Amino acid sequence: MSHPEEQKYSLIPESNITFDDLLMVREIEDINDWLASENSGALQNFPGDDVGSLLVSPPSMETSIDTLTTQTSLVLPGMGMEFDSQLMILHLLKAYGEAAEMEMKELAEKIMSRLKEMACPIGSTLERLAYYLIQAREGEVDFLWQEASKNYEAAFKAFYQIFPYGRFAHFTANSVILEAIPEEADIVHIVDFDIGQGVQWPPLIETLARRGKRMVRLTAIKWEEEEDCIGFGSSRRFEETKLRLYEHAQTFGLRLKVEEMDMEGLVSEMKKTKKRGGRGEWLAFNCTVGLPHMGKGRSARSLGEFLRLAKDSITLNTDCGSGTRGTITIADGIGWGMEMKEQKGYGSVFAGQLVQFMALIESMDCHFPDHLREARIAMECVFLRPYVSSSFGLQMWDDIAKESRALSEVGLVAWEMRKDNLLEARELIRETESFYCVNIEGVKENQMVLSYMEVPLVKVSSWT
């Protein structure tokens, strides 16, 4: 699909070193010092004389990943067999996934009991992965999580700035939205599936202000009231997000309307848009799911409902003869981008998720020197625990499989990614200086993928 010819505005900061970078460094050191003083006793409860020495260097991941992906059958050690503890954890994790798929609950419980003896939040990659899986499965809130959550705001800002997962997803989605907006569209109406703290939208607001757009509407989907890890209800969190976005838009002289709407209200609003003819209004449906900074995610059914409405809405505008349509962006960190038909069952899905989480944990290690180990522990406790919880559920993957099959019949049309966006994304993650890489994939080249040591972590696709 062709793109409108228009001036290109970069969403990448001109300098690699910014004031926010310096502020982030101070914040992460503050988190580290605070957690070290608060939790020094708690950390001593875990095995290991030198916790810093347990951090895994990036090249070591090849062995663990290859072991997991090449061994197709599970053979547990018998009597008289010597077995490396890390390989034991790997086999036990795979065995747990297979037991869960076959609904062998007693065996799954025995495997989990054995994993408990080997899991550790300050150990190797596999020991930490086992620990977070156990915490998520049992719904336990441990001391480390409680203490780390007290510094949530600073941890969130540091996490988002340090790691490329969220910034890559938001940059790529924003680039697609900006390219798709026709010059004659005066009003840009963005519908966000999960707005969170709204960190995606300030760069887009700045660019649209420079383009001279008359108005931007930002509609956030309202879900059931829930509290985040620091006790903020979703209503309070949305009001604070809205205020920050209003202040940012005012700085750039852009007229911004931020609103919250449930799915029923959004359906009604889209019908009104059809009756108005949608003249001069461009729709951008944005969906971000399964990224580490987001915590516990929404259900697959909710996502499927949102995407079906998005397709119907942008198609309705065309039927109205307005000459505009809209675009759909999906940033995915848990597997919506995978071909479900290639999966043999939950055991295979579970094994695939293990590979991804091992890569995720080790990619986080690369950003932390040994003297900031407490800060890394805090980051993992606050963000990885809920992330694991939302990514390993059997029911969730059943729902994803069903919704994926249903959505394949909706008729979304791929929107090709531009090569200049690929170059900017590589600059964003500093590809030449790290083990990260970005590539464009998909038959229609409508998917941009962030990988760590060739393991996909985030996929962003564009549709119309």
VOGU-3710 file (C-alpha; in Angstrom, 3 decimals, decimal comma):
1> mshpeeqkys> 0,000/0,000/0,000  1,299/3,417/-0,870  1,932/6,098/1,691  0,996/9,768/1,393  3,914/11,971/0,415  4,529/14,316/3,292  7,251/15,808/5,412  8,835/13,246/7,715  9,235/14,189/11,372  11,603/12,074/13,404
11> lipesnitfd> 10,444/10,792/16,765  14,042/10,063/17,787  15,823/12,604/20,014  18,613/14,361/18,146  21,134/13,511/20,836  21,720/10,067/22,309  22,426/11,627/25,722  19,604/13,684/27,194  18,746/15,275/30,511  16,258/12,442/31,045
21> dllmvreied> 19,090/9,939/30,586  21,093/11,635/33,339  18,026/11,856/35,564  17,289/8,195/34,951  20,809/7,205/36,038  20,399/9,099/39,309  16,973/7,546/39,890  18,180/4,014/39,288  21,107/4,553/41,652  18,695/5,940/44,254
31> indwlasens> 16,504/2,866/43,854  19,546/0,634/44,209  20,808/2,397/47,362  17,360/2,447/48,922  16,644/-1,200/48,225  20,099/-2,255/49,363  19,589/-0,588/52,737  15,981/-1,704/53,151  16,358/-5,269/51,945  19,901/-6,305/52,802
41> galqnfpgdd> 18,539/-8,746/55,339  15,995/-10,183/52,971  18,559/-10,789/50,249  20,720/-12,782/52,640  17,879/-15,307/52,933  18,649/-16,545/49,423  21,573/-18,845/48,598  24,805/-17,605/47,088  27,887/-16,030/48,591  28,371/-13,554/45,772
51> vgsllvspps> 25,097/-12,528/44,189  26,795/-10,284/41,655  28,755/-13,224/40,281  25,494/-14,962/39,393  24,635/-12,439/36,684  24,783/-14,113/33,284  26,814/-12,567/30,490  24,955/-12,345/27,150  26,879/-14,992/25,179  25,973/-17,675/27,741
61> metsidtltt> 22,373/-17,486/26,649  23,092/-19,384/23,456  23,573/-22,631/25,379  20,341/-22,387/27,338  18,256/-21,280/24,361  19,683/-23,942/22,063  19,109/-26,604/24,700  15,476/-25,656/25,062  14,666/-25,301/21,369  16,489/-28,362/20,015
71> qtslvlpgmg> 15,376/-30,968/22,536  11,938/-32,079/21,417  11,445/-34,928/23,880  11,645/-34,762/27,626  13,907/-37,221/29,452  14,206/-36,725/33,195  17,294/-38,103/34,996  17,093/-41,515/36,542  18,938/-43,141/39,419  22,688/-42,777/39,247
81> mefdsqlmil> 22,560/-40,016/36,627  24,427/-36,815/37,245  22,529/-33,733/36,163  23,472/-30,087/35,973  21,169/-28,019/38,168  20,434/-25,496/35,409  19,561/-28,227/32,942  17,393/-29,809/35,632  15,388/-26,586/35,979  15,049/-26,403/32,210
91> hllkaygeaa> 13,694/-29,942/32,007  11,367/-29,397/34,952  9,939/-26,262/33,377  9,301/-28,077/30,109  7,789/-31,008/32,000  5,460/-28,645/33,841  4,170/-27,219/30,546  3,553/-30,691/29,154  1,824/-31,831/32,363  -0,404/-28,748/32,289
101> ememkelaek> -1,340/-29,449/28,654  -2,326/-33,039/29,512  -4,168/-31,839/32,661  -2,010/-34,055/34,877  -2,513/-31,883/37,956  -0,801/-34,169/40,473  2,332/-34,397/38,351  2,297/-30,642/37,762  2,149/-30,053/41,524  5,086/-32,369/42,156
111> imsrlkemac> 7,137/-30,636/39,481  6,282/-27,251/40,949  7,311/-28,417/44,424  10,699/-29,486/43,055  11,091/-26,150/41,237  10,420/-24,289/44,490  13,538/-25,854/45,960  15,671/-24,552/43,101  14,078/-21,161/42,373  15,801/-17,971/43,500
121> pigstlerla> 15,163/-14,273/42,644  18,880/-13,432/42,811  20,229/-16,474/40,998  20,796/-17,481/37,395  18,376/-16,764/34,568  16,584/-20,078/34,967  16,443/-19,827/38,762  14,864/-16,396/38,490  12,449/-17,493/35,767  11,314/-20,414/37,929
131> yyliqarege> 10,902/-18,066/40,889  8,667/-15,609/39,005  6,624/-18,419/37,495  5,973/-19,887/40,945  5,078/-16,475/42,380  2,697/-15,797/39,503  1,094/-19,234/39,614  0,420/-19,150/43,340  -0,528/-15,483/43,488  1,881/-14,853/46,322
141> vdflwqeask> 3,102/-11,364/47,225  6,564/-11,685/48,681  8,595/-9,207/50,715  10,810/-8,176/47,809  7,785/-7,233/45,678  6,181/-5,282/48,516  9,317/-3,276/49,185  10,187/-2,643/45,530  6,641/-1,443/44,796  7,047/1,415/47,278
151> nyeaafkafy> 9,266/3,128/44,714  6,979/2,324/41,790  6,850/5,727/40,082  10,625/6,091/39,917  10,979/2,426/38,931  8,462/2,816/36,092  10,207/5,859/34,653  13,607/4,208/34,886  12,352/0,921/33,429  10,780/2,661/30,444
161> qifpygrfah> 13,875/4,735/29,727  16,485/2,031/30,304  14,960/-0,850/28,365  13,928/-0,580/24,699  10,763/-2,719/24,795  8,166/-0,007/25,366  10,028/2,791/23,570  10,474/0,634/20,461  6,792/-0,376/20,412  5,569/3,184/20,881
171> ftansvilea> 7,968/4,701/18,366  7,023/2,179/15,682  3,272/2,517/16,239  3,473/6,324/16,282  5,459/6,315/13,037  2,786/4,233/11,318  0,012/6,514/12,587  1,809/9,660/11,441  2,482/8,265/7,980  -1,109/7,162/7,513
181> ipeeadivhi> -2,764/10,493/8,387  -3,776/12,298/5,167  -2,902/15,967/4,877  -6,563/16,992/4,585  -7,528/15,387/7,922  -8,134/18,195/10,437  -9,088/15,933/13,341  -7,063/12,915/14,401  -9,047/10,521/16,596  -6,860/7,984/18,418
191> vdfdigqgvq> -8,537/5,081/20,222  -6,173/3,424/22,712  -6,834/-0,126/23,928  -4,775/0,273/27,122  -3,509/3,804/27,741  -1,748/3,094/31,035  0,285/6,156/31,973  0,038/7,622/28,491  3,790/7,605/27,825  3,276/6,738/24,158
201> wpplietlar> 1,547/9,964/23,173  3,717/13,041/23,987  6,016/12,595/20,919  2,985/12,169/18,662  1,325/15,248/20,156  4,432/17,324/19,420  4,600/16,165/15,796  0,902/16,743/15,133  1,217/20,229/16,620  4,059/20,987/14,184
211> rgkrmvrlta> 1,891/19,759/11,335  -0,805/22,221/12,311  -3,609/19,747/12,992  -6,705/21,437/14,325  -7,576/18,895/17,007  -6,585/15,530/18,437  -9,082/13,279/20,199  -7,650/10,565/22,402  -10,169/7,974/23,575  -8,997/5,480/26,191
221> ikweeeedci> -10,957/2,275/26,664  -12,352/2,044/30,171  -12,065/-1,374/31,741  -13,315/-2,668/35,066  -12,012/-0,775/38,089  -8,793/-2,276/39,384  -5,833/-1,208/41,485  -2,239/-1,148/40,367  0,659/-2,268/42,521  0,753/1,033/44,442
231> gfgssrrfee> -2,964/1,063/45,228  -4,085/3,520/42,535  -7,475/2,715/41,018  -7,793/2,903/37,248  -9,980/6,033/37,475  -7,410/7,956/39,492  -4,608/6,766/37,235  -6,515/7,902/34,129  -7,216/11,361/35,576  -3,520/11,879/36,310
241> tklrlyehaq> -2,585/10,666/32,822  -5,128/13,005/31,247  -3,794/15,982/33,177  -0,203/15,279/32,077  -1,251/14,975/28,441  -3,286/18,192/28,585  -0,306/20,068/30,000  1,957/18,666/27,307  -0,439/19,554/24,483  -0,874/23,081/25,856
251> tfglrlkvee> 2,889/23,580/25,747  2,796/22,980/21,985  -0,443/24,839/21,347  -2,415/21,774/20,282  -6,113/21,395/21,021  -6,445/18,020/22,726  -9,492/16,171/24,025  -8,844/13,141/26,240  -11,768/10,947/27,237  -12,455/7,533/28,673
261> mdmeglvsem> -15,125/5,260/27,238  -16,215/1,659/27,715  -16,630/-0,628/24,714  -20,388/-0,158/24,590  -19,967/3,605/24,524  -17,285/3,322/21,836  -19,583/1,268/19,602  -22,207/3,987/19,937  -19,638/6,697/19,204  -18,443/4,943/16,048
271> kktkkrggrg> -22,038/4,755/14,807  -22,353/8,493/15,319  -19,164/8,998/13,353  -20,721/7,071/10,475  -23,820/9,250/10,500  -21,706/12,410/10,510  -19,837/11,099/7,501  -16,498/11,288/9,280  -15,427/14,212/7,136  -11,986/15,509/8,026
281> ewlafnctvg> -11,546/12,936/10,832  -8,923/10,204/10,733  -9,233/7,154/12,996  -6,187/5,471/14,517  -6,861/2,384/16,632  -3,835/1,577/18,779  -3,395/-1,648/20,691  -0,425/-2,426/22,931  -0,469/-5,762/24,751  1,933/-7,899/26,721
291> lphmgkgrsa> 4,835/-5,499/27,242  6,785/-5,764/30,520  6,119/-2,189/31,711  2,341/-2,741/31,426  2,020/-5,305/34,200  -0,965/-7,630/34,072  -2,612/-7,517/30,658  -6,161/-7,512/29,321  -7,951/-10,650/28,194  -7,640/-12,016/24,676
301> rslgeflrla> -11,405/-11,715/24,296  -11,260/-7,990/25,050  -8,513/-7,559/22,488  -10,460/-9,485/19,863  -13,536/-7,348/20,496  -11,478/-4,174/20,169  -9,860/-5,210/16,872  -13,161/-6,265/15,316  -14,660/-2,891/16,206  -11,569/-1,153/14,828
311> kdsitlntdc> -11,911/-2,913/11,470  -15,644/-2,204/11,302  -15,115/1,461/12,183  -12,471/2,311/9,614  -14,417/0,402/6,959  -17,640/2,263/7,807  -15,925/5,584/7,194  -15,040/4,475/3,684  -18,619/3,389/3,022  -19,723/6,868/4,026
321> gsgtrgtiti> -17,791/8,243/1,111  -15,653/10,510/3,245  -12,502/9,501/1,417  -10,701/8,614/4,649  -10,332/5,329/6,448  -8,016/4,768/9,345  -5,213/2,596/10,595  -4,721/-0,129/13,191  -1,449/-0,692/15,059  -0,773/-3,717/17,254
331> adgigwgmem> 2,281/-3,858/19,522  2,617/-7,352/20,914  4,977/-8,792/23,500  3,368/-12,132/24,374  2,548/-13,975/21,175  -0,374/-12,515/19,277  1,992/-12,184/16,352  2,706/-15,926/16,288  0,994/-18,369/13,961  -1,157/-20,384/16,334
341> keqkgygsvf> -1,681/-23,113/13,739  2,022/-23,960/14,028  1,685/-24,730/17,736  1,048/-28,359/18,672  -0,447/-27,548/22,053  0,068/-25,669/25,303  3,324/-27,521/25,971  4,826/-26,056/22,793  3,444/-22,602/23,578  4,851/-22,835/27,100
351> agqlvqfmal> 8,289/-23,829/25,793  8,206/-20,887/23,380  7,384/-18,526/26,213  10,274/-19,916/28,253  12,658/-19,010/25,429  11,247/-15,491/25,266  11,424/-14,913/29,011  14,954/-16,229/29,237  15,929/-13,739/26,552  14,040/-10,966/28,317
361> iesmdchfpd> 15,718/-11,601/31,670  19,172/-11,782/30,128  18,581/-8,637/28,094  17,786/-6,851/31,356  21,022/-8,152/32,861  23,010/-6,414/30,136  21,827/-3,009/31,330  22,922/-3,452/34,946  26,501/-3,604/36,238  27,054/-5,726/39,317
371> hlreariame> 26,992/-2,795/41,727  23,343/-2,088/40,750  22,105/-5,606/41,408  19,497/-4,476/43,967  17,988/-2,149/41,380  17,745/-5,018/38,899  16,043/-7,178/41,503  13,570/-4,371/42,189  12,805/-3,945/38,479  12,224/-7,649/38,011
381> cvflrpyvss> 10,015/-7,970/41,092  7,798/-5,050/40,098  7,486/-5,673/36,350  8,374/-9,272/35,489  6,203/-10,955/38,094  2,882/-9,593/36,748  4,197/-9,986/33,201  4,858/-13,683/33,756  1,479/-14,022/35,441  -0,309/-12,698/32,357
391> sfglqmwddi> 1,703/-14,751/29,874  1,687/-18,357/31,054  -1,999/-19,042/31,710  -3,457/-22,043/29,863  -6,870/-20,392/29,518  -5,300/-17,241/28,105  -3,576/-19,189/25,346  -6,783/-21,058/24,535  -8,495/-17,675/24,179  -5,677/-16,315/22,015
401> akesralsev> -5,902/-19,332/19,703  -9,660/-18,861/19,287  -9,441/-15,097/18,801  -6,560/-15,449/16,328  -8,608/-17,775/14,161  -11,618/-15,460/14,352  -9,572/-12,356/13,528  -8,020/-14,051/10,502  -11,480/-13,849/8,939  -12,024/-10,166/9,724
411> glvawemrkd> -10,125/-9,054/6,647  -7,446/-6,718/7,986  -5,249/-5,368/5,177  -1,502/-5,143/5,828  0,100/-1,678/5,802  3,725/-1,887/4,716  6,397/-0,598/7,072  8,768/2,020/5,671  12,484/1,390/5,499  13,360/4,789/6,984
421> nllearelir> 11,381/3,821/10,100  13,511/0,688/10,316  16,676/2,775/10,312  15,334/5,094/13,010  14,230/2,129/15,139  17,749/0,711/14,907  19,106/4,047/16,031  16,635/4,112/18,915  17,828/0,781/20,330  21,499/1,542/19,478
431> etesfycvni> 21,723/-1,678/17,518  25,408/-1,366/16,702  26,254/-1,129/20,417  24,096/-3,965/21,777  22,785/-7,495/21,308  19,420/-6,104/20,129  18,362/-6,008/16,502  15,335/-4,769/14,554  14,015/-6,207/11,292  10,947/-5,924/9,101
441> egvkenqmvl> 9,073/-9,203/8,681  5,810/-10,539/7,325  4,719/-11,437/3,801  3,518/-7,872/3,281  6,418/-6,421/5,326  3,936/-4,931/7,767  5,652/-6,131/10,943  8,673/-4,684/12,718  10,334/-6,969/15,260  12,678/-6,202/18,150
451> symevplvkv> 14,848/-9,199/19,038  17,540/-9,927/21,585  20,157/-12,404/20,388  17,723/-13,438/17,646  14,861/-14,123/20,059  11,808/-11,911/19,272  10,698/-9,783/22,233  8,300/-7,251/20,692  6,401/-7,270/17,401  4,576/-4,248/15,999
461> sswt> 2,238/-4,747/13,043  0,292/-2,208/10,984  -3,071/-2,702/9,314  -5,839/-0,867/7,572
//
